């Protein structure tokens, strides 16, 4: 069922991209949109993991430095009947983590150095379980492709200024300059709302499965409380604070920045924590 939902999601975003292309440039715009979608999807599927790890400056985590963390990750992966992920680390005082990779066999969990400094062993285990849940459902791939398509949707209307509303040979947009203007103004917002809705829903699912995998919902609740507080209080000037990667982390690393609160990539921490505490009571 998750595969079907994922396929429908990506098909819907691709259809939105084609619609934007048609609105901005008629048949030619739709053709450009289709070609752009194929290129973006292919790149996101095969190269996005290396690109994301490079953007945050991540390096492979030495097992000799943190053997307990390696053992814990392998134990959780075996319990989930999944291949053990590769482990990476990026330097940041702000505790956080994310998963990437096109499938469980090529998955990576990347943690910040602050995660090991600020969280207890139980809380770190809950965070790792959350990221394994994302890997199981290939959420990192879906969100990377979604972000790429959303970026393409936001970029495509600019082509409308070159062929929308000027030509009279049937290749311009059906609404002329008005169509190009509407595409420029509305398409990025529509793509963003779709991306945020998907991201928030998948965070709830990963929270639920992480609680079941580690067996202690309150471990994850405590971890989220610490992470949310740190995101708001610890200045984040590091490379992982790029808006393009914010949706991948377990909590939004930009939570302390006022401009990001209106369109948050994550459900609110109190809401997530409340759900986990109710789960523990049940």
N, C-alpha and C positions, 0 to 999 in steps of 0.2 A: 504493500500500500504506500510506503514511503517513496518507493521508486516512481509510482504513478503520480503522486503529488508533486514530486520533484520535476518530472517530465512536463506536467501541466504548467507548473510555475515557469520553467524556462521557456516553454512554448508561448506562454502569455506575454512574457517580457520581450521575446523576439517579435511577437505580433505587434506589441506596442512600438517597438523600434521601427518595424515596417510601416505602421500607420503614421508615425512621425515623419518618416522619409517621404511617404506619399503626400502628406499634408504640406510639407515644405517644398517638394519638388516634383510632384506627380509621379509618373512611371519611372523616370530617371532617378528620382529621389528614393523610391522604393527599392530599385535595383542596387543603388549604393548602400542602402541600409542592410539589405540581405548580405551583400559582400562583407560589410563591416561586421555583421553578426557572426558570420562564419570565421572570420579572422580572430575576433575577440574571444569567441568560445574556444577555439583551438588553442590559442595562447594561454587562456586562463586554465584550461584543463592540464596542459603539459608543462607549463613553465611558471605558473603562479607561485608554487611553493618556494622555489629558489628566489623569485623576485621578492616575495614577502620577507623571507629570512634575510635577504640582503638589505632591504629597506630598514629593518630594525637592528642591523648589525649583529645578528645572532651567530654564534659559533657552537660547534658540537660540544656537549657537556662531557667532561672527563669522568669516567666511572670511578676512577681512583679518588677523585675529589669528594664525591657524594655517593658512596656505594649504597647507602640506605635508601636514597631516592630512586636509584636504578632498580633495586630489589623490589621496592614498593610498586613501581610502575609495571614491572614485569608480572608481579603477582596479580595486580588488578587486571591486566590484559589477559592473563590466563583465565581468571575468573569470568571475564566477559567473553572468553573463547575468541580472542582476537590476537593477531600478531603484535608483538611488543613494538611500540613506536620508537623511532629515533628521538633522542632527547637533545635539545639545544638550549642555550642560555643567552640572554642579551643583558647588557649592563644598564641598570636603572634602579634608583633608590625606591621607586614606586613599585610595590608588589603587584604582579599580574601574571597572566599566562594566556596562551592561545594554542590552537591546533591548526595544522595545515597539511596539505597533501591530497592527491587526487583520489585515493582509496586507502583502506586500512593497511594494505601491504606497503604503501609508500607514505605512511603518516609520520608526522613530526609533532611533538609537543615541545613548545618553547616557553620557558619560564624566564622571568626577570630575576636578577640577583636579589632584588628586594623581597621576593616571595619567600626565599629561604631564610631571610633575616628577620622577617616580621611575623611569620605564621608558625604555629605549632606543627608537629609532625602529623597530627590528626587532621588539621585544617589543610595542610599541603596534600594529603591523601585525597581529601574530598575534592580539591581543585583538580587534581589529576584525573579523578573519576569523572568529573564534569567534562573535561577535554576528551576523554576516551568515549564518552557518550556522543559527543560531536563527531568523532571519527567514525563510530559505528554507523551513524546515519549519513555520513559523507557531508555533513553540514559545512565543513570548511570549503569543500569544492563548490557546493551550491552557493554559498555566500560570496565566494570569490568570483564565480561566474556572474552572479546577480549584480555584484558591485561593478564588474566590468561592463555588463550590458547597460546598467544604469548610467555609467559614465559615457558610454557610447550614445545613449539616448540624449544625454545632456549636450554632447558635442555635435550630434548630427544636425540639429536645426540651423547651425551656423552655415551649413551648405546652402540653406534656403536663400541666404543673402546673395548667393552667386547665380542661382537659377530659378528662384521663386518669384513669380509675379512680373518678370521682365519679358520673358520670351512669349511668343504667340504661336509656337509650333506644337502645342499640346504637351510639352515636356515640363512646363512650369506647374506649380502646385495648383490644385483646384480652386483655391481661394486667393490666389495671387499673393501679393505682399501681406495681406491679412493672414493667410495661412502660415506664412513664414514667421510672422510676429507671434501668432498664437503658439506655434511649435516652440519657438525660443522661450516664451514665458511659461507655458504650462507643462511641456514635456518633462523637463528636469524635475519639477515638483511632483508630477505623477510617478516618475521612476523612483524618486526618493521615498515617497510614501509606501510604495510597494516593497522596497528594500527594507525599510524600517519595520514594517509589519511582519515580514518573513523573519528578520533577525530576532525580534522580540519573541515570537512564537517558538522559535527553535531554542532560545535560552531557557524557557520554561520546561520544555521537554528534556533538555540536557540536565537541568537541575533535578527533575524527578528521577531520571535514570541514575544519576550520580548518587543520589541518596540511597537508592536501592543497591547500587553496586558496592558502595563502601559500608552500607548497613547502618549508617548513623546520619539521618537528615540534619541533626543539630551541628554536626561537624561542618557541613557546607554552609549552614546558616551563620555560624560563627565566622567562617572564612569570608563570606560575602560582606558581613558587617565590618570586618577589619579592612578588606579591600576597598570598600566604598568610602570609608573614612580616610584611608590613605590617598585615594584618588583626589579627594577634595582638599587635603591638607598638605600633601607632599608636592612641591613644585615639580612639574614635569617638563624638562627642557631636552629630554633625550629623543633619540630618533624614533622610538616606537609611538611617539605622540602624534604621528602623522594622521590626519583625518581619514586617509585611504585605508588604513589598517585598523582603525578604532573598533570597527564592528566585529573583528575577529577575537578580541580579548574577552575574558570572562566578565570583567567589568569595564566600563568605558574609561579609558585612560584620560579622556578629555573632560571628565565629569566636573572638574574644578573650573572649567572655562565657561564663562557665562553665555557665550554665543552658541554653545552646543546644547544647551538644556532644552530648547524648544523642540528640536528634532533629535531626540536621543536614540541611539542605536540599540539600547538595552531597556528592558523593563526596570522600573525603579527598584532599588535595593530593598526598601521596606516591604514592597509587595512580594518580592522573591523570598525574603526571609520569613514573612508571615506564612506563605504557602508551605515552606519547609517545616516550620514549627507546628503547623496543623497536621502535617504528615507524621511528625514524630508523635503527636498526641494520639493519632489514630492507630 
